[in-house]
Amino acid sequence: SQYSQRVHELSLMVQSTADVSSSLEINAVLKSLSVSLLMASAADRVTLFTHEPESDTLRSVLEIRRGEPLRERHQELALVDYPGLRAVLSQHQPAAVTGAETAASGRASEPADSPEKMWLLREGGKSLILLPMVARNQSVGLVNLLFTRAERAAANREDGLLQALANQAALALLNARLYQAVQIHAAEMELL
C-alpha cells in the first residue's frame, strides 16, 4: 500500500541520516547509503563516483549489485568524453539514459549515439539514472543506478528520495574530506 511505501521511504531516510551523522568512516557511510539507494530503487546495480575537478574525471568509489556483496570498483571516466555526465554535475540535475531511441521522462535524455548510451550498452544495461551528489551547492560526485532487467526512464515518485540519498552521500564525502584535512593539519601542528 501507499502508506507502507511511505513508511519504508521515511525509514530509509532516517537510517541514512543517522549513518551520515554517526560516523566519519567514509567507506562505512557510503556502503550504507549505497544499500539504501539499492533498496529505494528497482536498480540492479548502484555505483558511486567522486568528482575529481583537478583531473576533470569521475572516479568510482564502490559498487553494489542486487544479491551480491559490495565491492570496490576502480573506474575512471574523463568528463571530456562524457558531456552528459558533465551536464548532470554542472546543472545539479538528474538524467536518464535508455537503450531505446527515445525516453519519455521528466529528466534529460541522451541521443542514440551519445557516449553515455554507449557506456550503458557496454555495462549490459537497459537504462540508467544518473543522480548528482550535491552538498553545499557543489557537485561532489555522481550516483549511477543501472537497470538490467527493464528500462526505467519515466520519473517515479521515489525520485525525490533517491536524490535525497545521493545528497546524503555528498554530505558524507564533504565531511570525510574535511575531517581528513583537520587530521593532517593536527599532525603537522604536532610536529612543530
Secondary structure, 3 states (H helix, E strand, C coil): CHHHHHHHHHHHHHHHHHHHHHCCCHHHHHHHHHHHHHHHCCCCEEEEEEEECCCCEEEEEEEEECCCCCECCCCEEEHHHCHHHHHHHHHCCCEEEECCCCCCCCCEECCCCCHHHHHHHHCCCCEEEEEEEEECCEEEEEEEEEECCCCCCCCCCCHHHHHHHHHHHHHHHHHHHHHHHHHHHHHHHHHC
